[in-house]
Amino acid sequence: MNQGSEMDWLFYRLSKSNFRSRFCLRAKEKQYVRDKGMETIRRHAEDFVRNRLAPAVIPNDGKQTPMRGHPAFIAQHATGTCCRGCLSKWHHIPSGAQLTQAQQDYVVDVIMAWIERQMAE
């Protein structure tokens, strides 16, 4: 399965979750993405993942990602990349070990793919 079809399958599964599927970018967040550009949004997402999700131990795990305030935060909730518990459930990346660079890159790719899909709507 290539990355595109894997991403399609992931987004299909997420669409079946009442909680995950209710997240969307509103006009304000879409304008923020347009103003900043996708490269800047990606850098922000990389920082959020590195600092809030990648550590092996996160004292406030499950509460470290705000529900609003940045398109990447919204995307994290929509894609199950908001905490280590959701990362384990939706992406089969276990808790308790620091995320590798490849895992961090995957998470950012998922976040950005969701944002790109939202921007196309």
LINMOVEN-V818863 format. One record per residue. N is the residue number from 0. RES is the residue in three letters. PHI is phi in radians with two decimals (* if undefined). NEAR is the number of other C-alpha atoms within 10 Angstrom. D_LAST is the distance of its C-alpha to the last C-alpha in whole Angstrom. Layout:
n:N res:RES phi:PHI near:NEAR d_last:D_LAST
n:N res:RES phi:PHI near:NEAR d_last:D_LAST
//
This chain:
n:0 res:MET phi:* near:7 d_last:26
n:1 res:ASN phi:-1.48 near:7 d_last:24
n:2 res:GLN phi:-1.05 near:8 d_last:22
n:3 res:GLY phi:-1.06 near:10 d_last:18
n:4 res:SER phi:-1.27 near:10 d_last:20
n:5 res:GLU phi:-1.11 near:11 d_last:21
n:6 res:MET phi:-1.14 near:16 d_last:17
n:7 res:ASP phi:-1.02 near:13 d_last:16
n:8 res:TRP phi:-1.11 near:13 d_last:19
n:9 res:LEU phi:-1.04 near:16 d_last:18
n:10 res:PHE phi:-1.17 near:18 d_last:15
n:11 res:TYR phi:-1.10 near:12 d_last:16
n:12 res:ARG phi:-1.07 near:14 d_last:19
n:13 res:LEU phi:-1.09 near:17 d_last:17
n:14 res:SER phi:-1.14 near:15 d_last:15
n:15 res:LYS phi:-1.49 near:10 d_last:19
n:16 res:SER phi:-1.59 near:11 d_last:20
n:17 res:ASN phi:-1.03 near:9 d_last:19
n:18 res:PHE phi:-1.22 near:12 d_last:20
n:19 res:ARG phi:-1.13 near:19 d_last:17
n:20 res:SER phi:-1.31 near:16 d_last:14
n:21 res:ARG phi:-1.44 near:10 d_last:15
n:22 res:PHE phi:-1.40 near:17 d_last:13
n:23 res:CYS phi:-2.73 near:18 d_last:10
n:24 res:LEU phi:-1.46 near:21 d_last:10
n:25 res:ARG phi:-1.54 near:12 d_last:11
n:26 res:ALA phi:-0.95 near:10 d_last:11
n:27 res:LYS phi:-1.09 near:11 d_last:14
n:28 res:GLU phi:-1.20 near:19 d_last:13
n:29 res:LYS phi:-1.12 near:17 d_last:10
n:30 res:GLN phi:-1.15 near:13 d_last:13
n:31 res:TYR phi:-1.05 near:15 d_last:15
n:32 res:VAL phi:-1.10 near:21 d_last:13
n:33 res:ARG phi:-1.08 near:12 d_last:14
n:34 res:ASP phi:-1.17 near:11 d_last:17
n:35 res:LYS phi:-1.48 near:11 d_last:18
n:36 res:GLY phi:1.58 near:11 d_last:17
n:37 res:MET phi:-1.15 near:15 d_last:16
n:38 res:GLU phi:-1.12 near:11 d_last:19
n:39 res:THR phi:-1.18 near:12 d_last:20
n:40 res:ILE phi:-1.06 near:21 d_last:18
n:41 res:ARG phi:-1.07 near:17 d_last:19
n:42 res:ARG phi:-1.07 near:12 d_last:23
n:43 res:HIS phi:-1.07 near:17 d_last:22
n:44 res:ALA phi:-1.05 near:25 d_last:21
n:45 res:GLU phi:-1.04 near:19 d_last:24
n:46 res:ASP phi:-1.12 near:15 d_last:26
n:47 res:PHE phi:-1.07 near:19 d_last:25
n:48 res:VAL phi:-1.14 near:26 d_last:25
n:49 res:ARG phi:-1.05 near:18 d_last:29
n:50 res:ASN phi:-1.55 near:12 d_last:30
n:51 res:ARG phi:-1.88 near:18 d_last:29
n:52 res:LEU phi:-2.12 near:25 d_last:28
n:53 res:ALA phi:-1.28 near:23 d_last:30
n:54 res:PRO phi:-1.02 near:17 d_last:34
n:55 res:ALA phi:-1.13 near:13 d_last:36
n:56 res:VAL phi:-2.11 near:13 d_last:37
n:57 res:ILE phi:-2.13 near:18 d_last:34
n:58 res:PRO phi:-0.98 near:9 d_last:36
n:59 res:ASN phi:-1.90 near:10 d_last:34
n:60 res:ASP phi:-0.97 near:14 d_last:32
n:61 res:GLY phi:1.71 near:13 d_last:29
n:62 res:LYS phi:-2.30 near:12 d_last:29
n:63 res:GLN phi:-1.44 near:17 d_last:28
n:64 res:THR phi:-1.94 near:21 d_last:24
n:65 res:PRO phi:-1.05 near:13 d_last:23
n:66 res:MET phi:-1.42 near:17 d_last:21
n:67 res:ARG phi:-2.69 near:14 d_last:19
n:68 res:GLY phi:1.93 near:10 d_last:20
n:69 res:HIS phi:-2.76 near:17 d_last:18
n:70 res:PRO phi:-0.96 near:25 d_last:15
n:71 res:ALA phi:-1.16 near:29 d_last:17
n:72 res:PHE phi:-1.10 near:22 d_last:19
n:73 res:ILE phi:-1.08 near:24 d_last:16
n:74 res:ALA phi:-1.08 near:27 d_last:15
n:75 res:GLN phi:-1.07 near:29 d_last:18
n:76 res:HIS phi:-1.22 near:23 d_last:18
n:77 res:ALA phi:-1.15 near:24 d_last:15
n:78 res:THR phi:-1.87 near:26 d_last:17
n:79 res:GLY phi:1.20 near:23 d_last:21
n:80 res:THR phi:-2.04 near:25 d_last:22
n:81 res:CYS phi:-1.55 near:28 d_last:23
n:82 res:CYS phi:-2.67 near:22 d_last:26
n:83 res:ARG phi:-1.21 near:28 d_last:29
n:84 res:GLY phi:-1.12 near:17 d_last:29
n:85 res:CYS phi:-1.19 near:19 d_last:26
n:86 res:LEU phi:-1.10 near:19 d_last:26
n:87 res:SER phi:-1.22 near:14 d_last:29
n:88 res:LYS phi:-1.12 near:12 d_last:27
n:89 res:TRP phi:-1.58 near:15 d_last:24
n:90 res:HIS phi:-2.16 near:17 d_last:25
n:91 res:HIS phi:1.02 near:11 d_last:29
n:92 res:ILE phi:-1.87 near:15 d_last:29
n:93 res:PRO phi:-1.17 near:15 d_last:33
n:94 res:SER phi:-1.38 near:19 d_last:34
n:95 res:GLY phi:1.60 near:12 d_last:37
n:96 res:ALA phi:-2.33 near:12 d_last:36
n:97 res:GLN phi:-1.06 near:16 d_last:35
n:98 res:LEU phi:-1.17 near:20 d_last:32
n:99 res:THR phi:-1.25 near:12 d_last:32
n:100 res:GLN phi:-1.08 near:11 d_last:31
n:101 res:ALA phi:-1.09 near:9 d_last:29
n:102 res:GLN phi:-1.16 near:15 d_last:28
n:103 res:GLN phi:-1.09 near:19 d_last:26
n:104 res:ASP phi:-1.07 near:16 d_last:25
n:105 res:TYR phi:-1.06 near:13 d_last:23
n:106 res:VAL phi:-1.05 near:25 d_last:22
n:107 res:VAL phi:-1.11 near:25 d_last:20
n:108 res:ASP phi:-1.05 near:16 d_last:19
n:109 res:VAL phi:-1.12 near:20 d_last:17
n:110 res:ILE phi:-1.00 near:28 d_last:16
n:111 res:MET phi:-1.20 near:21 d_last:14
n:112 res:ALA phi:-1.09 near:18 d_last:13
n:113 res:TRP phi:-1.13 near:23 d_last:11
n:114 res:ILE phi:-1.07 near:25 d_last:10
n:115 res:GLU phi:-1.04 near:13 d_last:9
n:116 res:ARG phi:-1.11 near:10 d_last:7
n:117 res:GLN phi:-1.13 near:16 d_last:5
n:118 res:MET phi:-1.18 near:17 d_last:5
n:119 res:ALA phi:-1.42 near:8 d_last:4
n:120 res:GLU phi:-1.43 near:6 d_last:0
//
